[in-house]
Amino acid sequence: MDGGSGVLKGRERGQEKGQERGGPRRRVLRIALVVAGAAVLSMIGLFGVAWVMTPIPDSTQPRATAQGSVIYYRDGKTVLAKQGVNRRSVALSQIPESVRDAVIAAENRSFYEDKGVSLKGTFRAMWSTVTGQQLQGGSTITQQMVRNYYSGLSQERSVARKLKEVLISLKVDQSKSKDWVLEQYLNTIYFGRGADGVQAAADAYFRKDVGRLTVAEGAYLAAVIQQPSRFADPRGADLEAARARWQSVIDGMVQTGALTPEQAAATAFPTLKKPKAIFAPKGQEGYMLDQVTAELKRMGYTDEAINQGGLKIVSTFDKGLMAAAERAVTSVLPEGTSAKVRTGLAAVDPASGEVVAFYGGPSYEANKFDNSFSAKVQAGSTFKAYALAAALNNGFGLDTRVDGNSPLHVTSGDRGIPNSGNYSYGQVNLVKATQSSVNTAFVDLGQRVGLDKIAKIAEGAGIPADQLARQADFPTLPLGTASVSAVQNASGFATFAAGGVHRDAHVIRSVTDAKGRTTKIKVKGERAFTEQTAIDATYALTQVVEAGTGSAARLYDRPVAGKTGTTDKSAAVWFAGFTPQLAVAVDMFRDDNRPVVVNGSAQYGGTYPAQIWRAFMAEAMSGKPVKEFAEPSNYGYSTYDGYDDGYDDGYDSGNRDYGDGGGDGYDTATPTPRPDATADPSPDQSQSPDGTGDGTGDGTGGDGTGDGGTGDGGTGDGMDGGGTGDQGQPPGDGFDRAPGR
């Protein structure tokens, strides 16, 4: 009994010891389970808090949805320039199914089945981030879209950012369709070659719209996503890597059922187009782009809207006429013309105010300050057209007589305002004053009409008031002491062509936003002066071209109206003129205000400016219907060039001799060359008043007898006209910047 009892007691003691040994382990296990459960609950709680505290952002990253603007020529089809981000978003339906399949095969084959997140790939990426190892891929298309599309998510490598990406991706997958996600992804992802989105990539790699991509081409774009910089223009080993990646995409498409093995075998590696350089303005493009951008800003568009708003902007510029403008300048000016001599040309459609062409300069890279919009120089005698319009609009007629004697004293004791060569014309009508560009006659006219009325007419025709204000009180205002640009002067002369109605010059025809809403630009016409004023002034301006200082601008097939302009010492020279369909102004000047000298000769408005004008208009009007100007008032019972009292009945214009007092007989044979006048303070005087042009040109005055009747001092027969009418008329238009301005 005692032995058994001892054994039993020993077993009991062993059990007690075992219980003592097992007790702590069980407690540890229980504690561990409790802690683990608490941790899990804590993690679930934290995840729940994070889920609640991480909404889908309500805004996108600026660049994610940014679309660059495209600027077109006036045809709305020919691209002039691309501005800002190279992206054009497209609907998923516009993207071929084969392209979508290729991207899914390359980036996320379970895209349509998963919940928007790859847990395996996410934890792998997070572990790589924590350990500092190279970051590995594994993000789904949804995760990539979320990372690139929504604001508040960066590309930084952190666990917090990755967790936020996962939470938002899960929520997006719950709230958005798979097609929506894929569309945003394909329009957001960067493909290299400066192309954001698949539409820009199709153009960058294959010069195609995305809808025309082949299976092979779509597969290449899908392959590029992984390494856009390396595969943008692959050579050597990079090309081999690109081919291998492309083949893996094709194989993936077979595995997903997008292609049959036979189709895959028949698909060849595509030919890539050469990369296009990032847009760099050349020729006149930079000048055009600057003007379009400036006008968009005046319309209220911000830089962000212009560069990222996906605007389609149709400019007013005609590509062919832009080229014609450049040809006119470069072909007429001789080689060796100083680079310091600058030329501007601007062409405006009178019916709309659209600037259809201009010449900004020879090199945008060398000088971004353009010659036609930005540069402003004194208008010279082209401004006399506005003074003429002011007179006609305020009751004066073309037969109104004004004082053409030189010098003309406006106030007692002033030094007087001269004509070129101090030549006196006597009392002349407004046609003669315009045709011969008589300075004193227009100063006298300004005093009679009122300088304020002239300024008002000029402003109504498009010359800004602030450019007139400084000169508005000086008697020389009618002579063109105010500075204007070539575009402003062309716009002003377009007012005459449009029958006295002015439309502001502009360079944009329409703007279409990214949603397809189009705003068409229609400039309302404002009447600057009466239609009859425009008709009568136009008649006087036609005489400048027909038989005056602007004869070098004649077009062989149609009438032309215009006016020359030469400022003091040829610091700026002009020709501005028009047909019923188009108004054009040409100016030449130097930044240092020194004389415009070409081939050793100081220029005036009737020389190179008129020749450039003619060269451009001959091309611009080619094939256009011939339209005649309306007949002026009093037409039919008198010709205005016969009312000049014998003072101007015979003179040499520098281009042909004719008898003015006798009517319209003239000799068009041999032009009279103009000698170098650079040393002469009166640059437009070319000959002494020797009477050599007194009607002997076309026979003895040709049909010069009759039209003029009998002037005060002459018989109107194209001969001497009483002796004082045989003065030689200089070919230029004299001092347009008179003393005392």
ZAMAR-635320 format. One record per residue (C-alpha): x negated, y negated, z negated. Coordinates in steps of 0.02 Angstrom, whole numbers, padded with zeros to 5 digits, always signed. Layout:
N
XYZ;...
//
This chain:
741
+00000+00000+00000;-00136-00118-00048;-00230-00082+00116;-00078-00110+00223;-00036-00258+00124;-00207-00325+00159;-00190-00297+00344;-00025-00386+00344;-00093-00529+00247;-00240-00539+00368;-00123-00545+00519;-00020-00678+00435;-00172-00778+00397;-00226-00761+00580;-00058-00818+00637;-00064-00964+00522;-00236-01010+00589;-00172-00990+00768;-00029-01102+00729;-00147-01227+00659;-00254-01217+00817;-00103-01226+00938;-00018-01369+00852;-00135-01510+00907;-00138-01452+01088;+00048-01455+01096;+00051-01627+01021;-00075-01689+01149;+00026-01613+01290;+00183-01691+01224;+00097-01858+01209;+00026-01841+01385;+00196-01801+01455;+00271-01947+01364;+00135-02065+01427;+00149-01998+01604;+00336-02017+01598;+00318-02191+01532;+00193-02231+01669;+00308-02162+01801;+00453-02257+01729;+00342-02410+01718;+00288-02389+01898;+00467-02364+01952;+00512-02517+01853;+00370-02616+01926;+00414-02556+02100;+00594-02605+02067;+00540-02776+02009;+00423-02792+02159;+00563-02736+02275;+00679-02867+02205;+00545-03002+02202;+00485-02971+02381;+00618-03027+02505;+00595-03027+02691;+00516-03198+02728;+00637-03320+02807;+00504-03398+02918;+00379-03334+03043;+00197-03374+03063;+00180-03524+03180;+00069-03434+03303;+00174-03275+03301;+00317-03354+03397;+00221-03495+03480;+00240-03501+03669;+00132-03608+03779;+00212-03732+03897;+00197-03716+04085;+00192-03873+04193;+00246-03861+04374;+00234-03971+04527;+00397-04050+04584;+00451-03892+04676;+00474-03806+04507;+00378-03653+04568;+00196-03701+04592;+00105-03701+04426;+00006-03858+04390;-00058-03813+04217;-00030-03707+04063;-00036-03790+03894;-00064-03716+03721;-00038-03533+03669;-00035-03410+03814;+00128-03323+03773;+00295-03305+03862;+00417-03205+03758;+00529-03082+03850;+00677-02974+03801;+00646-02789+03772;+00757-02750+03922;+00631-02841+04034;+00489-02728+03978;+00482-02562+04075;+00520-02408+03972;+00353-02333+04024;+00262-02480+03944;+00360-02458+03782;+00326-02271+03783;+00140-02303+03808;+00130-02421+03660;+00225-02298+03549;+00111-02156+03604;-00042-02261+03565;+00010-02341+03402;+00152-02250+03315;+00225-02090+03391;+00352-02070+03251;+00413-02250+03271;+00596-02208+03304;+00601-02078+03162;+00500-02154+03019;+00559-02277+02888;+00442-02413+02946;+00296-02357+02838;+00162-02223+02846;+00127-02178+02663;-00024-02074+02709;-00098-02212+02816;-00056-02344+02687;-00139-02251+02541;-00289-02215+02652;-00306-02399+02693;-00283-02449+02509;-00414-02322+02452;-00536-02388+02583;-00504-02564+02520;-00531-02516+02336;-00690-02417+02371;-00762-02543+02494;-00770-02416+02633;-00732-02466+02812;-00548-02503+02832;-00458-02366+02926;-00300-02380+03028;-00135-02300+02991;-00010-02443+02997;+00151-02414+03089;+00216-02529+03226;+00335-02600+03097;+00193-02638+02976;+00089-02718+03114;+00237-02824+03167;+00272-02878+02988;+00089-02924+02961;+00079-03029+03119;+00255-03099+03124;+00310-03158+02952;+00239-03303+02855;+00160-03270+02686;+00063-03118+02747;-00118-03136+02794;-00249-03020+02867;-00347-03014+02704;-00400-02845+02634;-00316-02830+02465;-00205-02703+02377;-00077-02838+02335;-00062-02891+02516;-00046-02710+02574;+00090-02675+02444;+00185-02830+02499;+00171-02774+02680;+00242-02602+02634;+00390-02675+02540;+00436-02796+02678;+00415-02660+02811;+00534-02546+02717;+00661-02687+02703;+00643-02734+02887;+00670-02553+02937;+00831-02552+02836;+00897-02718+02901;+00836-02727+03081;+00854-02611+03229;+00704-02518+03296;+00725-02605+03464;+00718-02776+03379;+00557-02727+03290;+00478-02663+03451;+00527-02821+03546;+00449-02935+03416;+00294-02825+03410;+00267-02828+03598;+00290-03016+03604;+00176-03046+03454;+00028-02930+03470;-00136-02997+03542;-00200-02908+03698;-00365-02996+03729;-00408-03113+03872;-00320-03252+03776;-00152-03165+03803;-00026-03160+03661;+00117-03041+03699;+00143-02917+03837;+00206-03040+03968;+00047-03145+03959;-00056-02985+03955;+00025-02921+04115;-00028-03080+04202;-00201-03086+04123;-00249-02908+04171;-00147-02874+04327;-00076-03042+04389;+00099-02970+04373;+00260-03002+04285;+00281-02872+04147;+00430-02797+04238;+00319-02743+04383;+00188-02648+04282;+00152-02469+04332;+00136-02324+04210;-00054-02332+04222;-00058-02520+04193;+00061-02508+04045;-00048-02372+03970;-00202-02483+03987;-00117-02626+03895;-00069-02503+03758;-00251-02446+03750;-00312-02625+03734;-00216-02657+03572;-00340-02557+03469;-00495-02655+03526;-00439-02808+03626;-00609-02893+03632;-00704-02738+03685;-00579-02684+03817;-00539-02857+03888;-00672-02845+04023;-00763-02680+03993;-00929-02637+04074;-01045-02488+04056;-01017-02394+03893;-00869-02505+03851;-00787-02456+04015;-00811-02272+03976;-00735-02301+03804;-00589-02393+03884;-00560-02249+04006;-00562-02124+03861;-00440-02228+03760;-00327-02247+03913;-00330-02059+03941;-00284-02029+03760;-00132-02141+03785;-00080-02044+03940;-00103-01879+03845;+00000-01950+03702;+00139-01991+03822;+00140-01809+03876;+00150-01754+03695;+00296-01869+03659;+00385-01813+03818;+00373-01982+03904;+00274-01902+04046;+00267-01727+04117;+00095-01649+04135;+00114-01666+04323;+00153-01851+04311;+00006-01877+04195;-00111-01786+04314;-00054-01897+04458;-00085-02057+04360;-00252-02142+04398;-00348-02269+04296;-00289-02443+04353;-00392-02579+04435;-00412-02730+04323;-00408-02905+04394;-00553-03019+04352;-00523-03120+04194;-00456-03293+04225;-00548-03435+04143;-00459-03527+04006;-00372-03673+04091;-00497-03809+04132;-00428-03956+04230;-00510-03987+04398;-00485-04117+04532;-00333-04222+04490;-00258-04092+04371;-00326-04171+04213;-00255-04341+04258;-00085-04265+04297;-00083-04163+04137;-00124-04318+04033;+00021-04415+04108;+00145-04273+04085;+00091-04251+03904;+00102-04438+03870;+00278-04446+03942;+00335-04294+03843;+00278-04382+03684;+00373-04539+03733;+00525-04427+03752;+00502-04368+03572;+00412-04202+03596;+00277-04164+03467;+00109-04083+03499;+00178-03925+03420;+00326-03923+03537;+00216-03952+03688;+00085-03823+03643;+00192-03692+03557;+00371-03723+03612;+00373-03624+03773;+00430-03772+03877;+00449-03764+04066;+00409-03938+04129;+00438-03988+04310;+00335-04141+04354;+00370-04267+04492;+00203-04236+04577;+00203-04169+04753;+00054-04054+04775;+00032-04097+04959;+00043-04284+04930;-00078-04275+04784;-00203-04197+04903;-00161-04329+05035;-00196-04468+04910;-00367-04397+04871;-00405-04375+05056;-00351-04553+05096;-00473-04625+04970;-00620-04510+05004;-00604-04512+05194;-00586-04700+05215;-00721-04759+05096;-00892-04738+05176;-01026-04628+05102;-01139-04724+04988;-00998-04826+04911;-01054-04871+04736;-00987-04758+04599;-00949-04918+04504;-00815-04961+04631;-00654-04880+04573;-00499-04850+04679;-00321-04821+04622;-00173-04764+04727;+00005-04734+04669;+00159-04682+04768;+00336-04704+04698;+00501-04642+04769;+00616-04796+04772;+00773-04689+04759;+00722-04608+04594;+00572-04697+04519;+00473-04534+04526;+00285-04548+04546;+00258-04422+04684;+00071-04446+04700;-00076-04544+04633;-00265-04546+04633;-00343-04546+04461;-00526-04543+04509;-00659-04428+04581;-00694-04329+04422;-00586-04302+04269;-00733-04225+04179;-00840-04378+04210;-00708-04508+04169;-00540-04466+04092;-00481-04648+04105;-00380-04641+04265;-00377-04776+04399;-00190-04781+04434;-00096-04771+04268;-00219-04832+04138;-00326-04959+04230;-00247-05131+04244;-00321-05272+04348;-00258-05441+04408;-00123-05420+04539;-00188-05556+04653;-00075-05610+04795;+00028-05451+04787;+00117-05543+04644;+00179-05673+04769;+00311-05547+04819;+00392-05569+04648;+00381-05758+04661;+00463-05748+04832;+00602-05638+04762;+00630-05760+04618;+00651-05904+04741;+00771-05809+04855;+00869-05746+04705;+00893-05924+04643;+00963-06005+04798;+00810-06041+04903;+00805-05977+05082;+00669-05911+05195;+00673-06079+05284;+00637-06173+05122;+00484-06286+05145;+00345-06291+05017;+00182-06386+05007;+00040-06291+05089;-00090-06429+05077;-00251-06404+04981;-00292-06440+04845;-00125-06451+04756;-00117-06554+04596;+00017-06494+04477;-00013-06625+04344;-00094-06795+04355;-00281-06783+04335;-00299-06594+04354;-00437-06532+04468;-00313-06456+04589;-00278-06282+04651;-00357-06241+04820;-00316-06132+04967;-00451-06022+05038;-00579-06134+05116;-00477-06281+05051;-00376-06267+05210;-00213-06365+05219;-00060-06295+05305;+00059-06439+05279;+00240-06402+05242;+00273-06218+05274;+00425-06106+05257;+00425-05954+05144;+00393-05831+05285;+00237-05924+05337;+00182-05948+05157;+00197-05760+05129;+00123-05708+05296;-00032-05817+05274;-00037-05798+05084;-00042-05987+05056;-00092-06015+04875;-00035-06195+04858;+00133-06155+04937;+00168-06025+04803;+00108-06136+04662;+00227-06271+04727;+00365-06140+04741;+00334-06085+04562;+00356-06263+04500;+00518-06282+04596;+00593-06113+04550;+00529-06105+04372;+00390-05993+04306;+00510-05914+04183;+00620-05854+04326;+00470-05779+04415;+00418-05687+04256;+00596-05625+04233;+00602-05555+04410;+00433-05471+04389;+00488-05394+04225;+00649-05333+04305;+00544-05252+04441;+00446-05153+04312;+00299-05262+04258;+00297-05255+04066;+00335-05420+03979;+00180-05412+03870;+00070-05407+04025;+00154-05564+04090;+00163-05662+03928;-00015-05728+03926;+00000-05800+04102;+00183-05848+04102;+00156-06034+04066;+00016-06066+04189;+00051-06138+04362;-00056-06001+04437;+00063-05862+04381;+00131-05842+04560;-00047-05808+04619;-00061-05647+04520;-00162-05690+04367;-00068-05558+04266;-00145-05384+04262;-00049-05231+04320;-00084-05049+04359;-00067-04970+04529;+00084-04871+04467;+00169-05029+04400;+00141-05122+04563;+00202-04976+04667;+00355-04967+04556;+00383-05154+04577;+00373-05144+04767;+00489-04993+04762;+00620-05114+04694;+00619-05206+04861;+00635-05042+04956;+00783-04994+04845;+00879-05152+04887;+00837-05243+04725;+00874-05098+04606;+00732-05046+04493;+00706-04874+04420;+00567-04851+04294;+00420-04751+04357;+00411-04580+04277;+00320-04414+04300;+00442-04281+04235;+00593-04212+04329;+00656-04087+04202;+00614-03996+04039;+00679-03821+03999;+00656-03757+03822;+00620-03579+03766;+00806-03543+03752;+00837-03591+03933;+00919-03759+03901;+00870-03884+04036;+00863-04073+04021;+00856-04159+04190;+00777-04331+04197;+00883-04457+04289;+00827-04637+04272;+00968-04762+04282;+00942-04900+04408;+00947-05079+04347;+00974-05223+04467;+00823-05338+04465;+00883-05454+04604;+01018-05457+04737;+01018-05345+04888;+01007-05496+05003;+00855-05556+04908;+00774-05387+04938;+00818-05391+05124;+00752-05567+05152;+00595-05541+05049;+00563-05378+05144;+00573-05472+05308;+00438-05594+05251;+00331-05449+05191;+00347-05362+05360;+00269-05516+05440;+00116-05493+05329;+00088-05325+05414;+00148-05371+05588;+00049-05531+05608;-00035-05579+05445;-00166-05528+05320;-00108-05346+05306;-00112-05292+05487;-00233-05149+05448;-00088-05062+05360;+00020-05046+05515;+00100-04878+05552;+00121-04842+05736;+00294-04765+05722;+00390-04865+05593;+00407-05035+05510;+00306-05076+05355;+00322-05215+05228;+00181-05261+05112;+00065-05387+05035;-00123-05404+05019;-00208-05466+04863;-00383-05528+04827;-00433-05601+04661;-00570-05729+04628;-00735-05672+04705;-00657-05504+04753;-00657-05438+04575;-00501-05340+04623;-00425-05311+04795;-00253-05241+04835;-00130-05185+04963;+00046-05144+04906;+00180-05098+05030;+00327-04989+05072;+00440-04907+05197;+00622-04878+05151;+00574-04706+05084;+00412-04735+04988;+00318-04875+04899;+00128-04865+04879;+00000-04978+04796;-00188-04966+04821;-00315-05064+04721;-00504-05071+04710;-00600-05145+04565;-00750-05127+04451;-00752-05108+04263;-00879-05248+04247;-00768-05369+04347;-00905-05398+04475;-00860-05414+04661;-00799-05259+04750;-00936-05237+04880;-00939-05096+05008;-01072-05081+05142;-01143-05248+05088;-00979-05343+05109;-00863-05409+04976;-00691-05336+05007;-00519-05414+05017;-00345-05340+05020;-00334-05325+05208;-00489-05216+05224;-00514-05049+05136;-00359-05058+05024;-00247-05081+05178;-00341-04945+05272;-00324-04821+05127;-00140-04864+05115;-00116-04829+05299;-00214-04665+05292;-00104-04602+05150;+00061-04662+05223;+00023-04592+05396;+00014-04420+05316;+00155-04447+05190;+00276-04509+05324;+00230-04380+05454;+00388-04291+05508;+00499-04407+05405;+00642-04496+05495;+00608-04675+05546;+00715-04797+05448;+00729-04979+05492;+00738-05122+05369;+00898-05223+05364;+00903-05387+05461;+00874-05543+05356;+00997-05686+05338;+00995-05814+05481;+00924-05679+05592;+00978-05703+05773;+00977-05889+05789;+00804-05933+05728;+00637-05855+05695;+00555-05919+05541;+00382-05934+05614;+00435-06079+05724;+00471-06204+05586;+00296-06257+05540;+00289-06437+05601;+00142-06408+05714;+00021-06376+05572;+00009-06190+05604;+00057-06163+05784;-00105-06079+05832;-00227-05983+05725;-00343-05835+05718;-00290-05708+05586;-00454-05615+05593;-00368-05473+05684;-00287-05557+05836;-00256-05732+05903;-00081-05796+05921;+00018-05955+05939;+00133-05967+05791;+00215-06133+05826;+00264-06069+05997;+00350-05916+05928;+00289-05739+05943;+00160-05735+06084;-00003-05657+06027;-00153-05563+06090;-00185-05393+06012;-00346-05360+06105;-00508-05375+06008;-00511-05389+05819;-00616-05530+05751;-00747-05459+05632;-00758-05535+05460;-00935-05588+05412;-01012-05554+05243;-00945-05684+05123;-01022-05624+04962;-01119-05784+04936;-00972-05896+04979;-00864-05951+04833;-00716-05939+04953;-00733-05756+05002;-00586-05752+05121;-00642-05894+05236;-00708-05816+05395;-00718-05959+05521;-00710-06145+05540;-00547-06229+05592;-00599-06240+05773;-00431-06213+05856;-00487-06063+05955;-00330-05968+05919;-00206-06102+05971;-00093-06000+06081;-00213-05951+06218;-00207-05769+06167;-00069-05700+06276;-00089-05799+06434;-00057-05974+06375;+00041-05929+06223;+00133-05791+06315;+00316-05807+06271;+00271-05932+06140;+00378-06067+06216;+00552-06078+06154;+00562-05988+05987;+00493-06128+05887;+00583-06272+05969;+00488-06431+05938;+00400-06447+05773;+00364-06618+05703;+00192-06626+05779;+00198-06497+05919;+00297-06444+06068;+00314-06263+06012;+00227-06199+06167;+00086-06108+06083;-00036-06245+06128;-00111-06377+06015;+00053-06430+05939;+00010-06611+05915;-00171-06585+05873;-00161-06541+05690;-00092-06369+05719;-00248-06295+05794;-00332-06254+05631;-00415-06084+05615;-00327-05974+05487;-00440-05867+05377;-00396-05684+05378;-00393-05656+05190;-00277-05723+05058;-00398-05832+04967;-00413-05872+04783;-00279-05778+04690;-00352-05823+04523;-00350-06011+04527;-00434-06133+04408;-00343-06171+04247;-00266-05999+04220;
//
